[in-house]
């Protein structure tokens, strides 16, 4: 008798890959709230018991998803966040990552879904934030003659992260579909133009108030 997908044997690495892919597909299909271990197992083509043995529970699977997501995000943004305008380019890449890797993104920034103290997760998450703060420092250093303070770096990183994450979230939740085209590359480019315009406006307001 032919074996079914549910009884197919998997090695450790194959099971983990199938589970992560299955979880991402489930998140993109039904949303994080509706995802269950059994749904992931069914989509991955593995048994529920094998999934439970490997990950323990859904939090374990989401921990693996978030870990891989932060690593992919750091790689994608790090490749873009170079040169004097690297911070802005990194912001564009952040939006593009969110829109092209929705399954990861939906999990990564919901820490209640996974085990936040997992060592591999912390390494991946810290690497992603190192890219953010590193590009913020490089951007400020390229445009200032005086020493760049940690406070200034944190302020810029927070502002840039908030803008990129906010725009990505609005796009993913279909809140701006009627206002602007949501193609990833176009949306990211629009954000850069908006950030530049916002900086010019802030500079003008500062000048008027001085």
Residue frames as a rotation matrix with the C-alpha (Angstrom) as fourth column:
UNK 1
0.581 0.814 0.000 0.00
0.814 -0.581 0.000 0.00
0.000 0.000 -1.000 0.00
UNK 2
-0.093 -0.630 0.771 1.40
0.543 -0.681 -0.491 3.43
0.835 0.373 0.405 -0.93
UNK 3
-0.428 -0.130 -0.894 2.33
0.880 -0.287 -0.379 5.69
-0.207 -0.949 0.238 1.96
UNK 4
0.634 0.683 0.362 0.41
0.716 -0.695 0.057 8.88
0.291 0.223 -0.930 2.46
UNK 5
0.088 -0.583 0.807 1.84
0.022 -0.809 -0.587 12.35
0.996 0.069 -0.058 3.01
UNK 6
0.640 0.246 0.728 0.93
-0.658 -0.313 0.684 12.05
0.397 -0.917 -0.038 6.68
UNK 7
0.918 -0.266 0.295 3.08
0.019 0.772 0.635 8.93
-0.397 -0.577 0.714 7.11
UNK 8
0.732 -0.670 0.128 6.03
0.169 -0.004 -0.986 10.04
0.660 0.743 0.110 4.99
UNK 9
0.527 -0.597 -0.605 9.33
0.816 0.157 0.556 9.73
-0.237 -0.787 0.570 6.90
UNK 10
0.803 -0.292 0.519 11.36
-0.022 -0.885 -0.464 12.91
0.596 0.362 -0.717 7.33
UNK 11
-0.123 -0.880 -0.459 14.87
0.875 0.123 -0.469 13.52
0.469 -0.459 0.755 8.55
UNK 12
-0.041 0.083 -0.996 15.37
0.829 -0.554 -0.081 16.32
-0.558 -0.829 -0.046 11.10
UNK 13
-0.774 -0.366 -0.516 16.35
0.084 -0.868 0.490 18.98
-0.627 0.336 0.702 8.57
UNK 14
-0.854 0.494 0.166 13.64
0.228 0.068 0.971 18.01
0.468 0.867 -0.170 6.12
UNK 15
-0.041 0.867 -0.496 10.96
0.967 0.160 0.200 18.10
0.253 -0.471 -0.845 8.80
UNK 16
-0.204 -0.099 -0.974 12.05
0.593 -0.804 -0.043 21.52
-0.779 -0.586 0.223 10.02
UNK 17
-0.963 -0.181 -0.198 12.07
-0.051 -0.600 0.798 22.90
-0.263 0.779 0.569 6.46
UNK 18
-0.608 0.792 0.047 8.65
0.475 0.316 0.822 21.44
0.636 0.522 -0.568 5.70
UNK 19
0.022 0.626 -0.780 7.21
0.995 -0.086 -0.041 22.78
-0.093 -0.775 -0.625 8.97
UNK 20
-0.499 -0.266 -0.825 8.54
0.299 -0.946 0.125 26.30
-0.813 -0.184 0.552 8.47
UNK 21
-0.989 0.138 -0.050 7.29
-0.089 -0.296 0.951 26.41
0.116 0.945 0.305 4.89
UNK 22
-0.396 0.894 -0.209 3.94
0.716 0.443 0.539 25.00
0.575 0.064 -0.816 5.98
UNK 23
-0.077 0.329 -0.941 3.58
0.873 -0.434 -0.223 27.55
-0.482 -0.838 -0.254 8.77
UNK 24
-0.779 -0.270 -0.566 4.42
0.010 -0.908 0.419 30.44
-0.627 0.321 0.710 6.45
UNK 25
-0.873 0.488 0.028 1.89
0.088 0.100 0.991 29.26
0.480 0.867 -0.130 3.90
UNK 26
-0.167 0.835 -0.524 -0.76
0.944 0.289 0.159 28.91
0.284 -0.468 -0.837 6.60
UNK 27
-0.319 -0.011 -0.948 -0.11
0.558 -0.810 -0.179 32.42
-0.766 -0.586 0.265 7.94
UNK 28
-0.921 -0.077 -0.381 -0.40
-0.233 -0.674 0.701 33.87
-0.311 0.734 0.603 4.44
UNK 29
-0.745 0.656 -0.126 -3.54
0.244 0.443 0.863 31.84
0.621 0.612 -0.490 3.76
UNK 30
0.199 0.908 -0.369 -5.58
0.666 0.151 0.730 32.15
0.719 -0.390 -0.575 6.97
UNK 31
0.327 -0.136 0.935 -3.69
-0.473 -0.880 0.037 34.61
0.818 -0.454 -0.352 9.20
UNK 32
-0.661 -0.750 -0.032 -1.74
-0.337 0.334 -0.880 33.94
0.670 -0.571 -0.474 12.40
UNK 33
-0.409 0.548 0.730 -4.84
-0.894 -0.082 -0.440 33.70
-0.181 -0.833 0.524 14.59
UNK 34
0.630 0.771 -0.091 -6.24
-0.767 0.601 -0.225 30.71
-0.119 0.212 0.970 12.70
UNK 35
-0.009 -0.719 -0.695 -3.01
-0.638 0.540 -0.549 28.73
0.770 0.439 -0.463 12.39
UNK 36
0.709 0.199 0.676 -2.90
-0.663 0.513 0.545 25.45
-0.239 -0.835 0.496 14.30
UNK 37
-0.332 -0.849 0.410 -0.40
-0.644 0.522 0.560 22.62
-0.690 -0.078 -0.720 14.68
UNK 38
-0.039 0.386 0.922 -2.71
0.364 0.865 -0.346 20.27
-0.931 0.322 -0.174 12.80
UNK 39
0.920 0.366 -0.141 -3.15
0.034 -0.433 -0.901 22.72
-0.391 0.824 -0.411 9.91
UNK 40
0.300 -0.896 -0.328 0.63
-0.914 -0.368 0.171 23.18
-0.274 0.248 -0.929 9.66
UNK 41
-0.408 -0.449 0.795 1.20
-0.311 0.887 0.342 19.42
-0.858 -0.108 -0.501 9.79
UNK 42
0.400 0.664 0.632 -1.39
0.433 0.471 -0.769 18.83
-0.808 0.581 -0.099 7.09
UNK 43
0.935 -0.057 -0.349 0.08
-0.303 -0.637 -0.709 21.49
-0.182 0.769 -0.613 4.81
UNK 44
0.070 -0.998 -0.011 3.64
-0.950 -0.070 0.305 20.30
-0.306 -0.010 -0.952 5.44
UNK 45
0.470 0.195 -0.861 2.67
-0.592 0.793 -0.144 16.71
0.655 0.577 0.488 4.72
UNK 46
-0.697 -0.674 -0.245 3.88
-0.199 0.510 -0.836 15.37
0.689 -0.534 -0.490 8.06
UNK 47
0.019 0.717 -0.697 2.16
0.680 0.502 0.534 13.80
0.733 -0.484 -0.478 11.04
UNK 48
0.624 0.299 0.722 0.98
-0.268 -0.785 0.558 15.95
0.734 -0.542 -0.410 13.93
UNK 49
0.962 -0.259 -0.084 2.92
0.192 0.427 0.884 13.76
-0.193 -0.866 0.461 16.35
UNK 50
0.192 -0.936 0.295 6.17
0.974 0.145 -0.176 14.22
0.122 0.321 0.939 14.40
UNK 51
0.079 -0.079 0.994 5.64
0.242 -0.966 -0.096 17.98
0.967 0.248 -0.057 14.40
UNK 52
0.859 0.311 0.407 4.95
-0.311 -0.315 0.897 18.02
0.407 -0.897 -0.174 18.15
UNK 53
0.758 -0.635 -0.149 8.02
0.612 0.614 0.499 15.88
-0.225 -0.470 0.854 18.84
UNK 54
-0.028 -0.819 0.574 10.24
0.908 -0.260 -0.327 18.23
0.417 0.512 0.751 16.83
UNK 55
-0.436 -0.115 0.892 8.89
0.129 -0.989 -0.065 21.61
0.891 0.087 0.446 17.99
UNK 56
-0.928 0.140 -0.347 6.85
0.356 0.050 -0.933 20.93
-0.113 -0.989 -0.096 21.11
UNK 57
0.067 0.971 -0.230 4.05
0.687 -0.213 -0.695 23.31
-0.724 -0.111 -0.681 20.23
UNK 58
0.667 0.287 0.688 3.02
0.728 -0.448 -0.519 26.08
0.159 0.847 -0.508 17.86
UNK 59
0.908 -0.381 -0.175 5.26
-0.273 -0.855 0.442 28.55
-0.318 -0.353 -0.880 19.69
UNK 60
0.108 -0.906 0.409 8.20
0.118 0.420 0.900 26.34
-0.987 -0.049 0.153 18.80
UNK 61
0.093 0.000 0.996 7.34
0.971 0.223 -0.090 26.44
-0.222 0.975 0.021 15.11
UNK 62
0.890 0.300 0.345 6.79
0.380 -0.904 -0.194 30.19
0.254 0.304 -0.918 15.17
UNK 63
0.626 -0.754 -0.199 10.15
-0.164 -0.376 0.912 30.59
-0.762 -0.539 -0.359 16.90
UNK 64
-0.200 -0.685 0.700 11.80
0.610 0.472 0.637 28.86
-0.767 0.554 0.323 13.96
UNK 65
0.384 0.431 0.816 9.83
0.909 -0.331 -0.253 31.03
0.161 0.839 -0.519 11.52
UNK 66
0.996 0.014 -0.091 10.79
0.038 -0.962 0.271 34.25
-0.084 -0.274 -0.958 13.32
UNK 67
0.298 -0.954 0.035 14.44
0.061 0.056 0.997 33.21
-0.953 -0.295 0.075 13.55
UNK 68
-0.259 -0.362 0.896 14.66
0.875 0.305 0.376 32.54
-0.409 0.881 0.237 9.84
UNK 69
0.632 0.604 0.486 12.67
0.749 -0.637 -0.184 35.70
0.198 0.480 -0.855 9.10
UNK 70
0.867 -0.347 -0.358 15.01
-0.098 -0.823 0.559 38.00
-0.488 -0.450 -0.748 11.00
UNK 71
-0.100 -0.944 0.314 18.02
0.287 0.275 0.918 36.37
-0.953 0.182 0.244 9.31
UNK 72
-0.089 0.154 0.984 16.48
0.993 0.093 0.075 36.88
-0.080 0.984 -0.161 5.87
UNK 73
0.878 0.471 0.084 15.50
0.472 -0.881 0.000 40.43
0.074 0.039 -0.996 6.71
UNK 74
0.535 -0.759 -0.372 19.00
-0.070 -0.478 0.875 41.31
-0.842 -0.442 -0.309 7.92
UNK 75
-0.333 -0.668 0.665 20.47
0.613 0.383 0.692 39.87
-0.717 0.638 0.282 4.73
UNK 76
0.154 0.506 0.849 18.05
0.976 -0.210 -0.052 41.71
0.152 0.837 -0.526 2.45
UNK 77
0.972 0.229 -0.044 18.26
0.233 -0.949 0.214 45.07
0.007 -0.219 -0.976 4.21
UNK 78
0.391 -0.902 -0.185 21.99
0.134 -0.143 0.981 44.80
-0.911 -0.408 0.065 4.81
UNK 79
-0.245 -0.459 0.854 22.60
0.885 0.255 0.390 44.39
-0.397 0.851 0.344 1.08
UNK 80
0.337 0.491 0.803 20.63
0.789 -0.613 0.044 47.58
0.514 0.619 -0.594 0.39
UNK 81
0.978 0.133 -0.161 21.74
0.206 -0.738 0.642 49.72
-0.033 -0.661 -0.749 3.35
UNK 82
0.087 -0.996 0.031 25.11
0.923 0.092 0.373 50.80
-0.374 -0.004 0.928 1.96
UNK 83
-0.437 -0.374 0.818 26.65
0.718 -0.693 0.067 54.16
0.542 0.617 0.571 1.11
UNK 84
-0.996 -0.036 0.084 25.66
-0.013 -0.856 -0.516 57.66
0.091 -0.515 0.852 2.30
UNK 85
-0.319 0.948 0.010 21.98
-0.902 -0.307 0.304 57.02
0.291 0.087 0.953 1.49
UNK 86
-0.771 -0.109 -0.627 22.05
-0.090 0.994 -0.063 53.53
0.630 0.008 -0.777 2.94
UNK 87
-0.879 0.476 -0.002 19.61
0.050 0.088 -0.995 54.28
-0.473 -0.875 -0.102 5.73
UNK 88
-0.135 0.855 -0.500 16.94
-0.808 -0.387 -0.444 55.34
-0.573 0.344 0.743 3.25
UNK 89
-0.260 -0.020 -0.965 17.69
-0.786 0.585 0.200 52.43
0.561 0.811 -0.168 0.94
UNK 90
-0.971 -0.106 -0.213 17.46
0.041 0.809 -0.587 50.11
0.235 -0.578 -0.781 3.93
UNK 91
-0.564 0.825 -0.021 14.04
-0.338 -0.254 -0.906 51.54
-0.753 -0.504 0.422 4.72
UNK 92
0.003 0.518 -0.855 12.92
-1.000 0.009 0.002 50.77
0.009 0.855 0.518 1.19
UNK 93
-0.572 -0.312 -0.759 14.21
-0.398 0.914 -0.076 47.22
0.717 0.258 -0.647 1.54
UNK 94
-0.940 0.278 0.197 12.32
-0.108 0.305 -0.946 46.86
-0.323 -0.911 -0.256 4.84
UNK 95
-0.085 0.964 -0.251 9.03
-0.736 -0.230 -0.637 47.64
-0.672 0.130 0.729 3.12
UNK 96
0.009 0.023 -1.000 9.85
-0.909 0.418 0.002 45.37
0.417 0.908 0.024 0.20
UNK 97
-0.898 -0.370 -0.238 10.75
-0.227 0.853 -0.470 42.52
0.377 -0.367 -0.850 2.57
UNK 98
-0.682 0.685 0.257 7.45
-0.286 0.074 -0.955 42.87
-0.673 -0.725 0.145 4.42
UNK 99
0.190 0.842 -0.505 5.39
-0.827 -0.141 -0.544 42.79
-0.529 0.521 0.669 1.24
UNK 100
0.157 -0.195 -0.968 7.29
-0.799 0.551 -0.241 39.93
0.581 0.811 -0.069 -0.38
UNK 101
-0.675 -0.368 -0.639 7.75
0.086 0.822 -0.563 37.81
0.733 -0.435 -0.523 2.77
UNK 102
-0.068 0.763 0.643 4.42
-0.674 -0.510 0.534 38.36
0.736 -0.397 0.549 4.46
UNK 103
0.667 0.367 -0.648 4.33
0.105 0.816 0.569 35.01
0.738 -0.448 0.506 6.26
UNK 104
-0.226 -0.829 -0.512 7.58
0.823 0.119 -0.555 35.77
0.521 -0.547 0.655 8.04
UNK 105
-0.749 -0.145 0.647 6.73
-0.016 -0.971 -0.237 39.41
0.663 -0.188 0.725 8.74
UNK 106
0.218 0.945 0.244 3.37
-0.434 -0.131 0.891 38.60
0.874 -0.300 0.382 10.32
UNK 107
0.712 -0.015 -0.702 5.12
0.502 0.711 0.493 36.37
0.492 -0.703 0.513 12.87
UNK 108
-0.202 -0.979 -0.009 8.36
0.710 -0.140 -0.690 38.29
0.674 -0.146 0.724 13.50
UNK 109
-0.800 -0.131 0.586 6.77
-0.140 -0.908 -0.394 41.30
0.584 -0.397 0.708 15.13
UNK 110
0.461 0.853 0.245 4.29
-0.593 0.091 0.800 39.44
0.660 -0.514 0.548 17.31
UNK 111
-0.513 -0.856 0.069 6.60
-0.621 0.314 -0.718 38.30
0.593 -0.411 -0.693 20.15
UNK 112
-0.139 0.530 0.836 3.73
-0.882 0.318 -0.348 36.68
-0.451 -0.786 0.423 22.04
UNK 113
0.746 0.467 -0.475 3.68
-0.655 0.643 -0.397 34.02
0.120 0.607 0.785 19.32
UNK 114
0.522 -0.647 -0.556 7.15
0.093 0.691 -0.717 32.63
0.848 0.322 0.421 19.93
UNK 115
0.719 -0.349 -0.602 9.84
0.690 0.248 0.680 31.99
-0.088 -0.904 0.418 22.53
UNK 116
0.921 -0.244 0.304 11.60
-0.119 -0.919 -0.376 35.29
0.371 0.310 -0.875 22.85
UNK 117
0.520 -0.760 0.390 14.50
-0.712 -0.134 0.689 33.90
-0.472 -0.636 -0.611 24.86
UNK 118
0.876 -0.203 0.438 15.50
0.359 0.880 -0.312 31.32
-0.322 0.430 0.843 22.26
UNK 119
0.111 -0.941 -0.320 19.29
0.197 -0.295 0.935 31.70
-0.974 -0.167 0.153 21.67
UNK 120
-0.551 -0.314 0.773 19.13
0.781 0.133 0.610 31.33
-0.295 0.940 0.172 17.87
UNK 121
0.442 0.791 0.423 16.26
0.858 -0.511 0.060 33.79
0.263 0.336 -0.904 17.68
UNK 122
0.764 -0.174 -0.621 18.15
0.266 -0.792 0.549 36.36
-0.588 -0.585 -0.559 19.75
UNK 123
-0.336 -0.938 0.085 21.20
0.410 -0.064 0.910 36.09
-0.848 0.340 0.406 17.50
UNK 124
-0.422 0.243 0.873 19.10
0.899 -0.013 0.438 36.61
0.118 0.970 -0.213 14.37
UNK 125
0.664 0.748 0.006 17.07
0.732 -0.651 0.200 39.42
0.154 -0.129 -0.980 15.90
UNK 126
0.482 -0.569 -0.666 20.14
0.247 -0.641 0.726 41.25
-0.841 -0.515 -0.168 17.16
UNK 127
-0.544 -0.696 0.469 21.77
0.629 0.030 0.777 40.94
-0.555 0.718 0.421 13.74
UNK 128
0.026 0.656 0.755 18.73
0.930 -0.293 0.223 42.59
0.368 0.696 -0.617 12.14
UNK 129
0.904 0.325 -0.278 18.81
0.417 -0.814 0.404 45.46
-0.095 -0.481 -0.871 14.63
UNK 130
0.031 -0.964 -0.264 22.57
0.450 -0.222 0.865 45.82
-0.892 -0.146 0.427 14.14
UNK 131
-0.467 -0.114 0.877 21.84
0.882 -0.129 0.453 46.55
0.062 0.985 0.161 10.48
UNK 132
0.552 0.781 0.292 19.25
0.722 -0.623 0.302 49.16
0.418 0.044 -0.908 11.47
UNK 133
0.852 -0.229 -0.471 21.46
0.219 -0.660 0.718 50.97
-0.475 -0.715 -0.513 13.97
UNK 134
-0.139 -0.972 0.189 24.59
0.615 0.065 0.786 50.57
-0.776 0.226 0.589 11.86
UNK 135
-0.274 0.098 0.957 23.02
0.912 -0.289 0.291 52.16
0.305 0.952 -0.010 8.81
UNK 136
0.823 0.567 0.038 21.57
0.510 -0.766 0.391 54.95
0.251 -0.303 -0.919 10.96
UNK 137
0.521 -0.713 -0.470 25.01
0.281 -0.376 0.883 55.72
-0.806 -0.592 0.004 12.37
UNK 138
-0.416 -0.705 0.574 26.63
0.773 0.059 0.632 55.60
-0.479 0.707 0.521 8.93
UNK 139
0.164 0.584 0.795 23.97
0.880 -0.451 0.149 57.89
0.445 0.675 -0.588 7.50
UNK 140
0.954 0.183 -0.238 24.42
0.286 -0.799 0.529 60.48
-0.094 -0.573 -0.814 10.22
UNK 141
0.227 -0.956 -0.184 28.22
0.388 -0.085 0.918 60.29
-0.893 -0.280 0.351 10.04
UNK 142
-0.299 -0.334 0.894 28.13
0.944 0.036 0.329 60.93
-0.142 0.942 0.305 6.29
UNK 143
0.158 0.494 0.855 26.20
0.628 -0.719 0.299 64.16
0.762 0.489 -0.424 6.72
UNK 144
0.989 0.141 0.041 27.59
0.055 -0.612 0.789 65.60
0.136 -0.778 -0.613 9.98
UNK 145
0.216 -0.963 0.159 30.98
-0.195 -0.202 -0.960 67.04
0.957 0.176 -0.231 10.76
UNK 146
-0.146 -0.217 0.965 30.56
-0.967 -0.177 -0.185 66.70
0.211 -0.960 -0.184 14.54
UNK 147
-0.967 -0.254 -0.020 30.68
-0.240 0.934 -0.265 63.34
0.086 -0.252 -0.964 16.37
UNK 148
-0.142 0.948 -0.283 27.49
-0.447 0.194 0.873 61.30
0.883 0.251 0.396 16.16
UNK 149
-0.591 -0.021 0.806 25.96
-0.803 0.109 -0.586 60.47
-0.075 -0.994 -0.081 19.54
UNK 150
-0.962 0.271 -0.025 24.26
0.271 0.963 -0.009 57.22
0.022 -0.015 -1.000 20.48
UNK 151
-0.352 0.872 -0.341 21.12
0.239 -0.268 -0.933 59.23
-0.905 -0.410 -0.114 21.27
UNK 152
-0.152 0.248 -0.957 21.01
-0.808 -0.589 -0.024 60.65
-0.569 0.769 0.290 17.74
UNK 153
-0.856 -0.210 -0.472 21.48
-0.456 0.735 0.501 57.18
0.242 0.644 -0.726 16.27
UNK 154
-0.804 0.595 -0.003 18.66
0.490 0.660 -0.570 55.75
-0.337 -0.459 -0.822 18.39
UNK 155
-0.174 0.766 -0.619 16.35
-0.153 -0.642 -0.751 58.63
-0.973 -0.036 0.229 17.45
UNK 156
-0.311 0.009 -0.950 16.97
-0.933 -0.192 0.303 58.18
-0.179 0.981 0.068 13.72
UNK 157
-0.966 -0.080 -0.247 16.69
-0.132 0.971 0.201 54.39
0.224 0.226 -0.948 13.95
UNK 158
-0.615 0.786 -0.064 13.38
0.431 0.267 -0.862 54.64
-0.660 -0.558 -0.503 15.80
UNK 159
-0.059 0.594 -0.802 11.98
-0.509 -0.709 -0.487 57.19
-0.858 0.380 0.344 13.35
UNK 160
-0.488 -0.208 -0.847 13.05
-0.870 0.187 0.456 55.20
0.064 0.960 -0.272 10.31
UNK 161
-0.989 0.134 -0.064 11.84
0.141 0.983 -0.121 51.90
0.046 -0.129 -0.991 11.70
UNK 162
-0.420 0.885 -0.202 8.47
0.202 -0.126 -0.971 53.42
-0.885 -0.448 -0.126 12.64
UNK 163
-0.073 0.369 -0.927 7.97
-0.805 -0.570 -0.164 54.88
-0.588 0.734 0.338 9.17
UNK 164
-0.655 -0.264 -0.708 8.95
-0.692 0.587 0.421 51.72
0.305 0.765 -0.567 7.32
UNK 165
-0.954 0.294 -0.052 7.05
0.288 0.859 -0.424 49.37
-0.080 -0.419 -0.904 9.62
UNK 166
-0.351 0.867 -0.355 3.98
-0.060 -0.399 -0.915 51.58
-0.934 -0.300 0.192 9.65
UNK 167
-0.141 0.264 -0.954 3.83
-0.948 -0.313 0.054 51.83
-0.285 0.912 0.294 5.87
UNK 168
-0.837 -0.221 -0.501 4.40
-0.386 0.887 0.255 48.09
0.388 0.407 -0.827 5.48
UNK 169
-0.837 0.547 -0.005 1.64
0.342 0.516 -0.786 47.31
-0.428 -0.659 -0.619 7.98
UNK 170
-0.162 0.787 -0.596 -0.80
-0.465 -0.594 -0.657 49.68
-0.870 0.170 0.462 6.29
UNK 171
-0.317 -0.021 -0.948 -0.12
-0.941 0.130 0.312 48.01
0.116 0.991 -0.060 2.96
UNK 172
-0.944 -0.123 -0.307 -0.41
-0.108 0.992 -0.064 44.47
0.313 -0.028 -0.949 4.32
UNK 173
-0.652 0.746 -0.134 -3.73
0.451 0.239 -0.860 45.22
-0.609 -0.622 -0.493 5.99
UNK 174
-0.412 0.464 0.784 -5.14
0.871 -0.051 0.488 46.77
0.267 0.884 -0.384 2.79
UNK 175
0.211 0.485 -0.849 -5.55
0.746 -0.641 -0.181 50.17
-0.632 -0.595 -0.497 4.38
UNK 176
-0.142 -0.328 -0.934 -3.96
-0.252 -0.901 0.354 52.17
-0.957 0.286 0.045 1.56
UNK 177
-0.497 -0.064 0.866 -5.00
0.661 0.618 0.426 50.19
-0.562 0.784 -0.264 -1.50
UNK 178
0.472 0.773 0.425 -7.46
0.876 -0.355 -0.327 52.90
-0.102 0.526 -0.844 -2.51
UNK 179
0.831 -0.161 -0.533 -4.96
-0.006 -0.960 0.280 55.70
-0.556 -0.229 -0.799 -1.94
UNK 180
0.162 -0.883 -0.440 -1.77
-0.928 -0.288 0.237 54.47
-0.337 0.370 -0.866 -3.54
UNK 181
0.559 -0.058 -0.827 -0.42
-0.498 0.774 -0.390 51.66
0.663 0.630 0.404 -5.68
UNK 182
0.670 -0.229 0.706 0.85
-0.648 0.285 0.707 48.85
-0.363 -0.931 0.042 -3.44
UNK 183
0.792 -0.549 -0.266 3.41
0.182 0.629 -0.756 47.28
0.582 0.550 0.598 -5.73
UNK 184
0.687 -0.500 -0.528 6.42
0.676 0.173 0.716 46.71
-0.267 -0.849 0.457 -3.41
UNK 185
-0.337 -0.907 0.253 9.01
0.940 -0.308 0.147 48.59
-0.056 0.287 0.956 -5.47
UNK 186
-0.174 0.355 0.918 6.69
0.376 -0.838 0.395 51.54
0.910 0.414 0.012 -6.14
UNK 187
0.824 0.560 -0.088 5.55
0.261 -0.238 0.935 51.75
0.503 -0.794 -0.343 -2.54
UNK 188
0.396 -0.768 -0.504 9.12
0.851 0.101 0.515 51.66
-0.344 -0.633 0.694 -1.22
UNK 189
-0.529 -0.582 0.618 10.16
0.792 -0.601 0.111 54.41
0.306 0.548 0.778 -3.64
UNK 190
0.236 0.717 0.656 7.19
0.242 -0.697 0.675 56.54
0.941 0.000 -0.338 -2.58
UNK 191
0.831 0.041 -0.555 8.24
0.555 0.010 0.832 56.16
0.039 -0.999 -0.015 1.03
UNK 192
-0.180 -0.974 -0.135 11.74
0.955 -0.206 0.214 57.44
-0.237 -0.090 0.967 0.26
UNK 193
-0.452 0.079 0.888 10.31
0.477 -0.820 0.316 60.49
0.754 0.566 0.334 -1.49
UNK 194
0.611 0.777 0.154 8.04
0.226 -0.357 0.906 61.09
0.759 -0.519 -0.393 1.48
UNK 195
0.540 -0.497 -0.679 10.89
0.816 0.110 0.568 60.82
-0.207 -0.861 0.465 3.98
UNK 196
-0.553 -0.770 0.319 12.92
0.828 -0.550 0.108 63.37
0.092 0.324 0.942 2.02
UNK 197
-0.168 0.585 0.794 9.95
0.230 -0.760 0.608 65.73
0.958 0.285 -0.007 1.83
UNK 198
0.792 0.470 -0.390 9.31
0.439 0.005 0.898 65.27
0.424 -0.883 -0.203 5.56
UNK 199
0.076 -0.864 -0.497 12.93
0.961 -0.070 0.268 66.12
-0.267 -0.498 0.825 6.36
UNK 200
-0.661 -0.283 0.695 12.74
0.562 -0.800 0.210 69.24
0.497 0.529 0.688 4.23
UNK 201
0.295 0.864 0.409 9.52
0.171 -0.468 0.867 70.28
0.940 -0.185 -0.286 5.99
UNK 202
0.724 -0.070 -0.686 11.01
0.688 0.147 0.711 69.68
0.051 -0.987 0.155 9.44
UNK 203
-0.369 -0.928 -0.050 14.08
0.925 -0.372 0.084 71.72
-0.096 -0.015 0.995 8.50
UNK 204
-0.463 0.268 0.845 11.89
0.319 -0.839 0.441 74.58
0.827 0.473 0.303 7.29
UNK 205
0.665 0.745 -0.060 9.77
0.275 -0.170 0.946 74.53
0.694 -0.646 -0.318 10.45
UNK 206
0.389 -0.622 -0.679 12.94
0.902 0.107 0.418 74.55
-0.188 -0.775 0.603 12.57
UNK 207
-0.638 -0.649 0.414 14.27
0.740 -0.666 0.095 77.52
0.215 0.367 0.905 10.62
UNK 208
-0.092 0.712 0.696 11.00
0.182 -0.676 0.714 79.44
0.979 0.192 -0.067 10.98
UNK 209
0.810 0.467 -0.354 10.94
0.381 0.041 0.924 78.86
0.446 -0.883 -0.145 14.73
UNK 210
0.075 -0.877 -0.475 14.53
0.993 0.021 0.118 79.94
-0.094 -0.480 0.872 15.32
